[in-house]
Amino acid sequence: MKFIDRTFLRIRSIAFCYRFTLFTRILLAAAFVPTGMVKLMGERFTLMGTTNPVGAFFEAMYQTGLFWRFIGLSQIVAAILLLVPRFAHLGAAVFVPIIVNIFVITVSLQFGGTPIVTGLMLLAVAYLCVWDYHRFRPMLTTSPLTEVVPVQRLDRWEKIGFVVFAFSLMNFFGVTRRFVNAEFAMVFVFTGLAAGFFTLGRFLWLWWRCRLGPVSV
């Protein structure tokens, strides 16, 4: 446990890992809110015919009705929890069975290259659970964590950048599910990329300034 604890504390002390964690949470939440909404509203997820194994599988799930909506609700709840810092660890925990099932389904039905995407999603959720290891640690041992968990902060410009990035990404995925007018797709792509590069550039600039000496933000 001491080795795991030291590794965890090391990861939590790295400023870039904190920002990567926020990016990962936003990416997963933005991807699952629109897809969850499709199911919650009782709509079909795909237009594939039932002669295709993938289409037949989704059609069978769609025909369950209540279970189909329950899946959508679970995905939306997990996504919202991820975006709330106090409950982000719960969101990651809820996402574990959701994404494990999605990954196994895509492998079983041979979704082409989709298992690569769902495999990366599974790795992302595993990383988010590791990031909040101290919250799950009591399930593994009763011994207390001997050191204080480092707390990272964003400056106000980084916060704005992440908010704009999250808003743009959420709406872009909304376009792919026809919740948002397709005419705005490129607008959201541009604002999302601009916010992402701005936030990354801001972080790198602050990191470089800190190497040279104290800096106020």
N, C-alpha and C positions, 0 to 999 in steps of 0.2 A: 504493500500500500504506500510506503514512503516514496518509492520510485514513481508510482502513478501520481501521487500528490505533488511531487516536485515538478514532474512533467506538466501537469495541469497548471500549476502556478506560473511556470515559465511561459506557457502559451498565453495565459491571461495577462501577462505583463507586457506582451508585444502589442504596440499600438496598431500596427497593420492588421493583426489578427482580429482585433475588435471591429475595425471597419469592414474587414472581409466577412465577419459574422453578420453585420447589419446588411451588407449586400446580399448574402445568402438568404437571410430571412425575407428580405423584400422580394427576391427573385422567386422563391417558393410560394409566397403569399400571392404575388401578382399572377402566377401561373395557375393557381388553384381556385382563386375566387371566381373568375369567369366560368371555368369548367364546372365548378360546384354549382353555380347559379343555373347552368343549363339543366343539370339533373334535378335541382330543387324545384325548378319551374315545370318539371315533368316533360322536358323536351328530349328528343333523341340526341345522342352524342355524335353519331356518325350516320352517313347516308349509304354506307356499304350494304349491299344486298345480303340476304340470309344464306345465299349459296357460298359466300365467303365465310370461313370459320370465324374471323374477327367480327364481321357483321352479324353473324348468327349469335355470337356470344353477347355482344352489346344489345342486340334486340331482345334476347332472353332476359337480360338484366333490366332492360327498359320495361318489359312487360310485367315485372314484379310490382311496379307502381310504388308502393310505400317504401320498399327497400331501396329503390332507385333514388327517391327523394332523400332518404336517410343518408345515403352515400354523399350526395351533394351537400347536405347540411353539415355532415362531419368535416368535409373538406373546407367549407367556408369557416366553420368555427375554429378549426386548426389554424387556418391562414390568419384569421383575426387575432388569435392568441399570440401568434408569432410576431405580430406588429406591435404588441403591447409589451414593453420591456419587463414589467412585473410578472407577466404570465407567459413569456416567450418559451420558457422551459417546458411548460405544459403543452404549448403548441407543438414543440418538437416531439414530445412524448406521444401526442395524439397522431402525429404524422408517421411515426414509425410503422404501426400496423397498416396504415393506409398505403404507404409507398412500398412496403414489403410485398403486399398483395398485388399492387400494380406491376411491380418488377417481375414477380413470378408469373403473372398473367401474360405479360409481353413475351417472356421467354417461352412459356408453354405454347402460346399460339403463334410463335415465330413471326413477330411483328417487323421483320426486316431489321433495320438499324435502330428501332425504337428501344430495345433493351439497353443500348448504350446510354440513351438519354435517361431512362428510368434508373439505370445503375448509377449514373452520376447524381441523380436525385437522392438515391439511397445513401450514397456517400455524404451528400450535403446534410441530410438529416442526422447521420451518425456524427458528423462534425459538430452540429448544433448541440447534440446531447453531450458531447465531450466538453464543449464550451461551458455548459451549465452542470458539469460533473459534480460540483460541490452541492448542488440541490438534490442530486440522486445518490450521493455518497452514503447517506444514512441507511440506504437499503443494502449496502455492501458491508458496512462495518459500524460498530458503535463508538470507535475511537474518534475523538474530535480532530478536526483539521488544525494543525499546530500554528499555521501562519494565516494572516489576513489575506483574503482574496483581493488582488489588485483591481481597482475600479478605473476604467477608462472614460474619458469625456470627449465630446466633440465641441469645437468652437461654433459660434452662431452661423458662420458661413457654411461650414460643413453640414450643419443641421438643415439649412435651407437647401443645399445641394441634394442631400438624401431625400428630403421631402419631395422636391421636384422630380427627382429620378423615380421615386416610388409612384407618384401620381402619373407620370408619363408611361411607365411600364405597365401599370394596372390598366390604363386606358388602351394601350396598344394591344394587350391580350384581350381586352374587351372588344376591340375591332375584330380580332380573329374569331370571336364567338358571336359577332353581329349584335353586340349590345351597344356599340358605339359606331357612329357613321364612318364608313371606310374612307371618306374624303379626308378625315383628320389623321389617318395612319401616319403619314410622313411627318406631320407636325409633332406627333408624340415621339416618333423615332428621333427627330432632330433635338427636341427639348430633353429627351432622356439621355442621348449621347452627350449633349452639351453639359448637362448637370453632372453626369458621370465623370467626364474628363475634368470639369472644373473642380469637383470634390477630390478627385485623385491628385490633381495638380496642387490644390491647396494643402493636402496632407504632405505631399513630397516637399513642398516649399517650407512648411513648418518643421518637418523632420530635418531638413538641411539647416535651417536657422538654428534649431536646437543643438545641432552638432557644433555650430560655430559659437554658441553662447546662449544665454537666457533670452527668451522672446515673449512678449505679451500678446495675447490674442483677444 
